[in-house]
Amino acid sequence: MPVSVSSAAAGHIKRQLEGRGRGLGIRIGVRTSGCSGMAYVLEFVDEPQAEDQVFERDGASVYIDPKSMVYLDGTELDFVKEGLNEGLKFNNPNVSAECGCGESFTV
């Protein structure tokens, strides 16, 4: 199942790239970290990698490397505002547990 990007997330990504003044999109990935074992990684993409999978929505591109795709398969990337906080949110069906602070997860 592919990764999906909400229209709100696409708008946020495009605004961030416009503010930065360059870039093709964002790369999302997973790395070993935190008390639950894994954490999400976000970075701007100026130069895509040959093995990246690319998902697009409303002109916003999201790049994912094959190793991270195993953990992100079926994930919806959304942009949410909760009180004074706002940011990208990963709705990942593969997550079986999260740490108390919400920074890391287990699949």
C-alpha positions, 0 to 999 in steps of 0.5 A: 500500500502506498504512502498518502499525503493529505491536501493539508500536508501538501500545502504545508510542504509547498509553503516550507519549500517556498520559504526555503527558496529551493528544493524538490520536496521532502524526504521522510524516513525512519532511523533507530532512535528513542526509547521505543526504537525508531523515530521519523526523519524529515529533510528537504530534497535538493537531489533525489536518490535513484532508489527513492520512491516518490509520492505526490499530492497537489504539486508536493513531492515526498521521497522515501528510501526503500529501507524506510518504506518497509516501516512507512507502508500504508502511512498517511502524512497529514498536517495538523494544528492542535492548540498552539502546536502544528506540524506534520503527523504520521498516521502509520498503521504499522506502529504497535507502540509509542513512547510516552513523549511521542518521539519514537515508536515500535512496529 
